[in-house]
Amino acid sequence: MSTITKEWTIEKIRKVLAALDKKTGLKGAELPIKTGNAYHRLGYFSYKPEDVCFYFSLAFMNNPRTKETAAIDVIRHEYAHYYVWATNLTKLIPHQAHVWHHGEDWKYACKMVGADPIRCHDSANFKDRDVDEAGAAALAAAEDVQEFNMLAHIKKWNVLPKPKEECERLNRWLKEHLPAGLYFEVGDEVLQREKGFGSVIDTYPEYNGRQMVMIRFEDGHEEVFGNRFIMKVLNGAIDFTQYK
């Protein structure tokens, strides 16, 4: 029997979704949740415009043989599908058509929300995954999930996030190898030919000598450009190096 829920209900499932929302910045817990007693389909996420919702099999989740870890993993499995849909992750991680909804984009989402990246639930995988009440409560609260707002990151940079260590390594390389007029730091004054003058408020490193630069322009709006599409103001003069 479930150690923390005793009996799974829609509201208890919603609490697990809400805990994941707190870590991801998404709003999955606000969606409708349907339940049933099917064993051939333990859960699904529907992204049909007229029926965006979650479904879970209470017959499976409340079966005395179902471990708490397995029930929570089913919730996370479907949340990962929602995560792909809500962040439009597929545009950054394309996958082959034959893998359908369980491609690399979904596997990436599973990593972000702590779900097993396995297409079909296999109880054998949870044979040795027993947790006590405190452990179950920690899983339900998503304490093992790293907080990261993927949607905000994608909206800002339109690329997948890199590990902190990788960003630091790339930034060091860019600073050491790029001409002064092509490497940007927060506070630099810049000119973008169509948008005018502005100030750098953030940067994000890319490969092959590329750097994304977020600029706040004089009219107050903010926009991201590649480092090769802006010019730095150095010692009071505009550096035209990259345009020569």
Phi and psi restraints in degrees (value plus and minus 20) as a CYANA .aco file:
   2 SER   PHI     -81.0   -41.0
   2 SER   PSI     108.1   148.1
   3 THR   PHI     -94.8   -54.8
   3 THR   PSI     -49.6    -9.6
   4 ILE   PHI    -128.7   -88.7
   4 ILE   PSI     -43.2    -3.2
   5 THR   PHI    -120.9   -80.9
   5 THR   PSI     -46.3    -6.3
   6 LYS   PHI      44.4    84.4
   6 LYS   PSI     -65.3   -25.3
   7 GLU   PHI    -169.6  -129.6
   7 GLU   PSI     104.4   144.4
   8 TRP   PHI     -92.5   -52.5
   8 TRP   PSI     116.3   156.3
   9 THR   PHI    -153.6  -113.6
   9 THR   PSI     151.9   191.9
  10 ILE   PHI     -78.4   -38.4
  10 ILE   PSI     -63.0   -23.0
  11 GLU   PHI     -88.1   -48.1
  11 GLU   PSI     -53.5   -13.5
  12 LYS   PHI     -92.7   -52.7
  12 LYS   PSI     -56.3   -16.3
  13 ILE   PHI     -83.6   -43.6
  13 ILE   PSI     -61.4   -21.4
  14 ARG   PHI     -82.2   -42.2
  14 ARG   PSI     -53.5   -13.5
  15 LYS   PHI     -86.0   -46.0
  15 LYS   PSI     -57.1   -17.1
  16 VAL   PHI     -86.7   -46.7
  16 VAL   PSI     -62.3   -22.3
  17 LEU   PHI     -82.4   -42.4
  17 LEU   PSI     -60.9   -20.9
  18 ALA   PHI     -84.9   -44.9
  18 ALA   PSI     -55.8   -15.8
  19 ALA   PHI     -85.0   -45.0
  19 ALA   PSI     -58.7   -18.7
  20 LEU   PHI     -87.3   -47.3
  20 LEU   PSI     -59.1   -19.1
  21 ASP   PHI     -77.1   -37.1
  21 ASP   PSI     -59.3   -19.3
  22 LYS   PHI     -83.2   -43.2
  22 LYS   PSI     -48.9    -8.9
  23 LYS   PHI    -106.7   -66.7
  23 LYS   PSI     -48.8    -8.8
  24 THR   PHI    -122.0   -82.0
  24 THR   PSI     -37.4     2.6
  25 GLY   PHI      58.8    98.8
  25 GLY   PSI     -11.5    28.5
  26 LEU   PHI    -114.1   -74.1
  26 LEU   PSI    -194.3  -154.3
  27 LYS   PHI    -154.3  -114.3
  27 LYS   PSI      23.2    63.2
  28 GLY   PHI     -83.2   -43.2
  28 GLY   PSI     -54.1   -14.1
  29 ALA   PHI     -87.3   -47.3
  29 ALA   PSI     -35.0     5.0
  30 GLU   PHI    -103.5   -63.5
  30 GLU   PSI     -29.8    10.2
  31 LEU   PHI    -101.2   -61.2
  31 LEU   PSI     136.2   176.2
  32 PRO   PHI     -81.7   -41.7
  32 PRO   PSI     127.4   167.4
  33 ILE   PHI    -142.8  -102.8
  33 ILE   PSI     102.7   142.7
  34 LYS   PHI    -124.1   -84.1
  34 LYS   PSI     132.5   172.5
  35 THR   PHI    -153.6  -113.6
  35 THR   PSI     141.7   181.7
  36 GLY   PHI    -181.0  -141.0
  36 GLY   PSI    -186.5  -146.5
  37 ASN   PHI    -144.9  -104.9
  37 ASN   PSI      -0.7    39.3
  38 ALA   PHI     -91.5   -51.5
  38 ALA   PSI     124.8   164.8
  39 TYR   PHI    -127.8   -87.8
  39 TYR   PSI     -34.6     5.4
  40 HIS   PHI    -100.5   -60.5
  40 HIS   PSI     -35.7     4.3
  41 ARG   PHI    -164.1  -124.1
  41 ARG   PSI      85.8   125.8
  42 LEU   PHI     -99.5   -59.5
  42 LEU   PSI     -42.7    -2.7
  43 GLY   PHI    -194.1  -154.1
  43 GLY   PSI     143.3   183.3
  44 TYR   PHI    -180.3  -140.3
  44 TYR   PSI     140.3   180.3
  45 PHE   PHI    -137.6   -97.6
  45 PHE   PSI     104.3   144.3
  46 SER   PHI    -121.6   -81.6
  46 SER   PSI     106.4   146.4
  47 TYR   PHI    -130.7   -90.7
  47 TYR   PSI      -1.3    38.7
  48 LYS   PHI     -82.4   -42.4
  48 LYS   PSI     111.9   151.9
  49 PRO   PHI     -71.4   -31.4
  49 PRO   PSI     -55.2   -15.2
  50 GLU   PHI    -108.1   -68.1
  50 GLU   PSI     -22.6    17.4
  51 ASP   PHI    -174.4  -134.4
  51 ASP   PSI      37.8    77.8
  52 VAL   PHI     -98.4   -58.4
  52 VAL   PSI      96.7   136.7
  53 CYS   PHI    -187.2  -147.2
  53 CYS   PSI     149.9   189.9
  54 PHE   PHI    -126.4   -86.4
  54 PHE   PSI     133.7   173.7
  55 TYR   PHI    -153.5  -113.5
  55 TYR   PSI     120.0   160.0
  56 PHE   PHI    -159.2  -119.2
  56 PHE   PSI     125.0   165.0
  57 SER   PHI    -108.2   -68.2
  57 SER   PSI      89.0   129.0
  58 LEU   PHI     -91.5   -51.5
  58 LEU   PSI     -45.3    -5.3
  59 ALA   PHI     -81.7   -41.7
  59 ALA   PSI     -61.2   -21.2
  60 PHE   PHI     -92.1   -52.1
  60 PHE   PSI     -68.6   -28.6
  61 MET   PHI     -85.6   -45.6
  61 MET   PSI     -50.6   -10.6
  62 ASN   PHI    -119.5   -79.5
  62 ASN   PSI     -13.2    26.8
  63 ASN   PHI     -87.6   -47.6
  63 ASN   PSI     110.4   150.4
  64 PRO   PHI     -76.1   -36.1
  64 PRO   PSI     -42.8    -2.8
  65 ARG   PHI    -105.0   -65.0
  65 ARG   PSI     -30.2     9.8
  66 THR   PHI    -102.2   -62.2
  66 THR   PSI     101.1   141.1
  67 LYS   PHI     -93.0   -53.0
  67 LYS   PSI     132.7   172.7
  68 GLU   PHI     -76.7   -36.7
  68 GLU   PSI     -61.4   -21.4
  69 THR   PHI     -81.4   -41.4
  69 THR   PSI     -57.1   -17.1
  70 ALA   PHI     -90.0   -50.0
  70 ALA   PSI     -62.8   -22.8
  71 ALA   PHI     -82.7   -42.7
  71 ALA   PSI     -63.6   -23.6
  72 ILE   PHI     -87.7   -47.7
  72 ILE   PSI     -55.3   -15.3
  73 ASP   PHI     -85.5   -45.5
  73 ASP   PSI     -56.1   -16.1
  74 VAL   PHI     -82.2   -42.2
  74 VAL   PSI     -61.8   -21.8
  75 ILE   PHI     -82.6   -42.6
  75 ILE   PSI     -63.8   -23.8
  76 ARG   PHI     -88.0   -48.0
  76 ARG   PSI     -55.6   -15.6
  77 HIS   PHI     -76.3   -36.3
  77 HIS   PSI     -67.8   -27.8
  78 GLU   PHI     -93.9   -53.9
  78 GLU   PSI     -52.3   -12.3
  79 TYR   PHI     -83.8   -43.8
  79 TYR   PSI     -54.9   -14.9
  80 ALA   PHI     -82.6   -42.6
  80 ALA   PSI     -58.1   -18.1
  81 HIS   PHI     -82.5   -42.5
  81 HIS   PSI     -64.0   -24.0
  82 TYR   PHI     -80.8   -40.8
  82 TYR   PSI     -61.5   -21.5
  83 TYR   PHI     -78.2   -38.2
  83 TYR   PSI     -65.3   -25.3
  84 VAL   PHI     -80.8   -40.8
  84 VAL   PSI     -64.2   -24.2
  85 TRP   PHI     -87.8   -47.8
  85 TRP   PSI     -65.1   -25.1
  86 ALA   PHI     -90.0   -50.0
  86 ALA   PSI     -49.2    -9.2
  87 THR   PHI    -122.0   -82.0
  87 THR   PSI     -23.0    17.0
  88 ASN   PHI      34.4    74.4
  88 ASN   PSI      23.9    63.9
  89 LEU   PHI     -83.6   -43.6
  89 LEU   PSI     -46.1    -6.1
  90 THR   PHI     -80.3   -40.3
  90 THR   PSI     -50.6   -10.6
  91 LYS   PHI     -87.9   -47.9
  91 LYS   PSI     -42.8    -2.8
  92 LEU   PHI    -120.4   -80.4
  92 LEU   PSI     -40.6    -0.6
  93 ILE   PHI    -151.4  -111.4
  93 ILE   PSI      56.1    96.1
  94 PRO   PHI     -85.6   -45.6
  94 PRO   PSI     132.2   172.2
  95 HIS   PHI    -158.9  -118.9
  95 HIS   PSI     143.3   183.3
  96 GLN   PHI     -88.8   -48.8
  96 GLN   PSI     125.5   165.5
  97 ALA   PHI     -80.8   -40.8
  97 ALA   PSI     -52.9   -12.9
  98 HIS   PHI     -90.2   -50.2
  98 HIS   PSI     -38.5     1.5
  99 VAL   PHI    -105.5   -65.5
  99 VAL   PSI     -29.5    10.5
 100 TRP   PHI      34.2    74.2
 100 TRP   PSI    -141.4  -101.4
 101 HIS   PHI    -107.5   -67.5
 101 HIS   PSI     -19.4    20.6
 102 HIS   PHI    -137.4   -97.4
 102 HIS   PSI      21.6    61.6
 103 GLY   PHI    -107.0   -67.0
 103 GLY   PSI    -182.7  -142.7
 104 GLU   PHI     -85.1   -45.1
 104 GLU   PSI     -50.6   -10.6
 105 ASP   PHI     -84.6   -44.6
 105 ASP   PSI     -64.2   -24.2
 106 TRP   PHI     -87.7   -47.7
 106 TRP   PSI     -60.3   -20.3
 107 LYS   PHI     -82.5   -42.5
 107 LYS   PSI     -57.6   -17.6
 108 TYR   PHI     -83.4   -43.4
 108 TYR   PSI     -63.5   -23.5
 109 ALA   PHI     -83.0   -43.0
 109 ALA   PSI     -59.0   -19.0
 110 CYS   PHI     -78.4   -38.4
 110 CYS   PSI     -62.2   -22.2
 111 LYS   PHI     -80.9   -40.9
 111 LYS   PSI     -58.7   -18.7
 112 MET   PHI     -91.9   -51.9
 112 MET   PSI     -46.9    -6.9
 113 VAL   PHI    -134.1   -94.1
 113 VAL   PSI     -12.9    27.1
 114 GLY   PHI      56.4    96.4
 114 GLY   PSI      10.8    50.8
 115 ALA   PHI    -122.8   -82.8
 115 ALA   PSI     131.4   171.4
 116 ASP   PHI     -88.4   -48.4
 116 ASP   PSI     107.5   147.5
 117 PRO   PHI    -101.3   -61.3
 117 PRO   PSI      35.2    75.2
 118 ILE   PHI    -137.6   -97.6
 118 ILE   PSI     110.1   150.1
 119 ARG   PHI     -78.3   -38.3
 119 ARG   PSI     -68.8   -28.8
 120 CYS   PHI    -135.3   -95.3
 120 CYS   PSI     114.7   154.7
 121 HIS   PHI     -80.1   -40.1
 121 HIS   PSI     115.0   155.0
 122 ASP   PHI    -148.9  -108.9
 122 ASP   PSI      91.0   131.0
 123 SER   PHI     -79.7   -39.7
 123 SER   PSI     -45.1    -5.1
 124 ALA   PHI     -82.5   -42.5
 124 ALA   PSI     -48.6    -8.6
 125 ASN   PHI     -88.3   -48.3
 125 ASN   PSI     -35.3     4.7
 126 PHE   PHI    -130.2   -90.2
 126 PHE   PSI      -9.1    30.9
 127 LYS   PHI     -75.2   -35.2
 127 LYS   PSI     -61.2   -21.2
 128 ASP   PHI    -127.9   -87.9
 128 ASP   PSI      -0.2    39.8
 129 ARG   PHI    -124.2   -84.2
 129 ARG   PSI      44.0    84.0
 130 ASP   PHI    -109.3   -69.3
 130 ASP   PSI     120.6   160.6
 131 VAL   PHI    -153.4  -113.4
 131 VAL   PSI     131.3   171.3
 132 ASP   PHI    -102.2   -62.2
 132 ASP   PSI    -195.9  -155.9
 133 GLU   PHI     -80.8   -40.8
 133 GLU   PSI     -60.6   -20.6
 134 ALA   PHI     -86.2   -46.2
 134 ALA   PSI     -60.0   -20.0
 135 GLY   PHI     -86.1   -46.1
 135 GLY   PSI     -60.0   -20.0
 136 ALA   PHI     -85.7   -45.7
 136 ALA   PSI     -61.2   -21.2
 137 ALA   PHI     -83.4   -43.4
 137 ALA   PSI     -58.0   -18.0
 138 ALA   PHI     -85.6   -45.6
 138 ALA   PSI     -60.2   -20.2
 139 LEU   PHI     -86.0   -46.0
 139 LEU   PSI     -64.0   -24.0
 140 ALA   PHI     -82.8   -42.8
 140 ALA   PSI     -50.2   -10.2
 141 ALA   PHI    -108.3   -68.3
 141 ALA   PSI     -16.4    23.6
 142 ALA   PHI      38.0    78.0
 142 ALA   PSI      16.1    56.1
 143 GLU   PHI     -87.3   -47.3
 143 GLU   PSI     -40.2    -0.2
 144 ASP   PHI    -108.9   -68.9
 144 ASP   PSI     -22.4    17.6
 145 VAL   PHI    -117.4   -77.4
 145 VAL   PSI     109.6   149.6
 146 GLN   PHI     -94.1   -54.1
 146 GLN   PSI     116.9   156.9
 147 GLU   PHI     -95.0   -55.0
 147 GLU   PSI     103.1   143.1
 148 PHE   PHI    -181.4  -141.4
 148 PHE   PSI     106.8   146.8
 149 ASN   PHI    -112.8   -72.8
 149 ASN   PSI      69.7   109.7
 150 MET   PHI     -83.4   -43.4
 150 MET   PSI     -61.1   -21.1
 151 LEU   PHI     -81.3   -41.3
 151 LEU   PSI     -64.4   -24.4
 152 ALA   PHI     -83.3   -43.3
 152 ALA   PSI     -60.2   -20.2
 153 HIS   PHI     -84.2   -44.2
 153 HIS   PSI     -65.8   -25.8
 154 ILE   PHI     -85.4   -45.4
 154 ILE   PSI     -61.7   -21.7
 155 LYS   PHI     -80.8   -40.8
 155 LYS   PSI     -55.1   -15.1
 156 LYS   PHI     -98.2   -58.2
 156 LYS   PSI     -67.8   -27.8
 157 TRP   PHI    -133.0   -93.0
 157 TRP   PSI     -38.7     1.3
 158 ASN   PHI      40.6    80.6
 158 ASN   PSI      11.8    51.8
 159 VAL   PHI    -162.3  -122.3
 159 VAL   PSI     141.1   181.1
 160 LEU   PHI     -89.2   -49.2
 160 LEU   PSI     128.3   168.3
 161 PRO   PHI     -89.9   -49.9
 161 PRO   PSI     128.0   168.0
 162 LYS   PHI    -125.1   -85.1
 162 LYS   PSI     133.0   173.0
 163 PRO   PHI     -77.7   -37.7
 163 PRO   PSI     129.0   169.0
 164 LYS   PHI     -74.2   -34.2
 164 LYS   PSI     -61.6   -21.6
 165 GLU   PHI     -85.1   -45.1
 165 GLU   PSI     -56.8   -16.8
 166 GLU   PHI     -87.4   -47.4
 166 GLU   PSI     -61.0   -21.0
 167 CYS   PHI     -82.1   -42.1
 167 CYS   PSI     -62.7   -22.7
 168 GLU   PHI     -84.4   -44.4
 168 GLU   PSI     -61.1   -21.1
 169 ARG   PHI     -84.5   -44.5
 169 ARG   PSI     -65.4   -25.4
 170 LEU   PHI     -83.9   -43.9
 170 LEU   PSI     -61.1   -21.1
 171 ASN   PHI     -82.1   -42.1
 171 ASN   PSI     -60.0   -20.0
 172 ARG   PHI     -83.3   -43.3
 172 ARG   PSI     -62.7   -22.7
 173 TRP   PHI     -83.9   -43.9
 173 TRP   PSI     -65.6   -25.6
 174 LEU   PHI     -80.5   -40.5
 174 LEU   PSI     -63.7   -23.7
 175 LYS   PHI     -85.8   -45.8
 175 LYS   PSI     -55.3   -15.3
 176 GLU   PHI     -99.4   -59.4
 176 GLU   PSI     -50.3   -10.3
 177 HIS   PHI    -128.8   -88.8
 177 HIS   PSI     -40.9    -0.9
 178 LEU   PHI    -106.7   -66.7
 178 LEU   PSI     128.9   168.9
 179 PRO   PHI     -80.2   -40.2
 179 PRO   PSI     134.7   174.7
 180 ALA   PHI     -76.5   -36.5
 180 ALA   PSI     -52.8   -12.8
 181 GLY   PHI     -96.7   -56.7
 181 GLY   PSI     -28.0    12.0
 182 LEU   PHI    -131.4   -91.4
 182 LEU   PSI     -26.7    13.3
 183 TYR   PHI    -128.4   -88.4
 183 TYR   PSI     109.7   149.7
 184 PHE   PHI    -140.5  -100.5
 184 PHE   PSI     125.4   165.4
 185 GLU   PHI    -151.4  -111.4
 185 GLU   PSI     140.4   180.4
 186 VAL   PHI     -75.9   -35.9
 186 VAL   PSI     112.1   152.1
 187 GLY   PHI      80.3   120.3
 187 GLY   PSI     -35.4     4.6
 188 ASP   PHI     -83.8   -43.8
 188 ASP   PSI     120.9   160.9
 189 GLU   PHI    -107.9   -67.9
 189 GLU   PSI     115.2   155.2
 190 VAL   PHI    -156.8  -116.8
 190 VAL   PSI     145.6   185.6
 191 LEU   PHI    -149.6  -109.6
 191 LEU   PSI     109.5   149.5
 192 GLN   PHI    -134.9   -94.9
 192 GLN   PSI     104.6   144.6
 193 ARG   PHI     -75.1   -35.1
 193 ARG   PSI     -58.6   -18.6
 194 GLU   PHI    -105.1   -65.1
 194 GLU   PSI     -48.8    -8.8
 195 LYS   PHI    -121.7   -81.7
 195 LYS   PSI     -39.7     0.3
 196 GLY   PHI      78.7   118.7
 196 GLY   PSI    -177.1  -137.1
 197 PHE   PHI    -106.9   -66.9
 197 PHE   PSI     132.9   172.9
 198 GLY   PHI    -185.3  -145.3
 198 GLY   PSI    -194.9  -154.9
 199 SER   PHI    -147.3  -107.3
 199 SER   PSI     119.7   159.7
 200 VAL   PHI     -91.8   -51.8
 200 VAL   PSI     107.1   147.1
 201 ILE   PHI    -133.6   -93.6
 201 ILE   PSI     -32.7     7.3
 202 ASP   PHI    -188.2  -148.2
 202 ASP   PSI     136.4   176.4
 203 THR   PHI    -158.7  -118.7
 203 THR   PSI     139.3   179.3
 204 TYR   PHI    -163.6  -123.6
 204 TYR   PSI     107.8   147.8
 205 PRO   PHI     -98.7   -58.7
 205 PRO   PSI     124.0   164.0
 206 GLU   PHI    -145.6  -105.6
 206 GLU   PSI    -199.8  -159.8
 207 TYR   PHI    -110.3   -70.3
 207 TYR   PSI     152.3   192.3
 208 ASN   PHI      37.8    77.8
 208 ASN   PSI      19.1    59.1
 209 GLY   PHI      53.9    93.9
 209 GLY   PSI      -2.1    37.9
 210 ARG   PHI    -124.0   -84.0
 210 ARG   PSI     129.4   169.4
 211 GLN   PHI    -165.6  -125.6
 211 GLN   PSI     113.6   153.6
 212 MET   PHI    -113.2   -73.2
 212 MET   PSI     117.9   157.9
 213 VAL   PHI    -149.0  -109.0
 213 VAL   PSI     103.5   143.5
 214 MET   PHI    -113.6   -73.6
 214 MET   PSI     106.9   146.9
 215 ILE   PHI    -139.6   -99.6
 215 ILE   PSI     118.5   158.5
 216 ARG   PHI    -123.5   -83.5
 216 ARG   PSI      94.5   134.5
 217 PHE   PHI    -103.4   -63.4
 217 PHE   PSI     149.9   189.9
 218 GLU   PHI     -83.7   -43.7
 218 GLU   PSI     -44.4    -4.4
 219 ASP   PHI    -103.7   -63.7
 219 ASP   PSI     -19.6    20.4
 220 GLY   PHI      78.7   118.7
 220 GLY   PSI     -35.7     4.3
 221 HIS   PHI    -101.5   -61.5
 221 HIS   PSI     135.2   175.2
 222 GLU   PHI    -137.1   -97.1
 222 GLU   PSI     122.5   162.5
 223 GLU   PHI    -175.1  -135.1
 223 GLU   PSI     131.2   171.2
 224 VAL   PHI    -124.1   -84.1
 224 VAL   PSI     115.4   155.4
 225 PHE   PHI    -153.5  -113.5
 225 PHE   PSI     134.0   174.0
 226 GLY   PHI     -90.9   -50.9
 226 GLY   PSI     131.7   171.7
 227 ASN   PHI     -81.7   -41.7
 227 ASN   PSI     -39.3     0.7
 228 ARG   PHI    -107.9   -67.9
 228 ARG   PSI     -17.7    22.3
 229 PHE   PHI    -134.6   -94.6
 229 PHE   PSI      -9.1    30.9
 230 ILE   PHI    -155.8  -115.8
 230 ILE   PSI     140.6   180.6
 231 MET   PHI    -143.0  -103.0
 231 MET   PSI     119.5   159.5
 232 LYS   PHI    -110.5   -70.5
 232 LYS   PSI     124.5   164.5
 233 VAL   PHI    -112.1   -72.1
 233 VAL   PSI      91.4   131.4
 234 LEU   PHI    -134.1   -94.1
 234 LEU   PSI     103.7   143.7
 235 ASN   PHI      32.2    72.2
 235 ASN   PSI      19.8    59.8
 236 GLY   PHI      60.9   100.9
 236 GLY   PSI     -17.4    22.6
 237 ALA   PHI    -145.6  -105.6
 237 ALA   PSI     128.8   168.8
 238 ILE   PHI     -98.4   -58.4
 238 ILE   PSI     109.3   149.3
 239 ASP   PHI    -108.4   -68.4
 239 ASP   PSI      96.5   136.5
 240 PHE   PHI    -120.0   -80.0
 240 PHE   PSI      -2.4    37.6
 241 THR   PHI     -70.4   -30.4
 241 THR   PSI     -69.6   -29.6
 242 GLN   PHI     -91.6   -51.6
 242 GLN   PSI     -30.6     9.4
 243 TYR   PHI    -119.4   -79.4
 243 TYR   PSI     -20.7    19.3
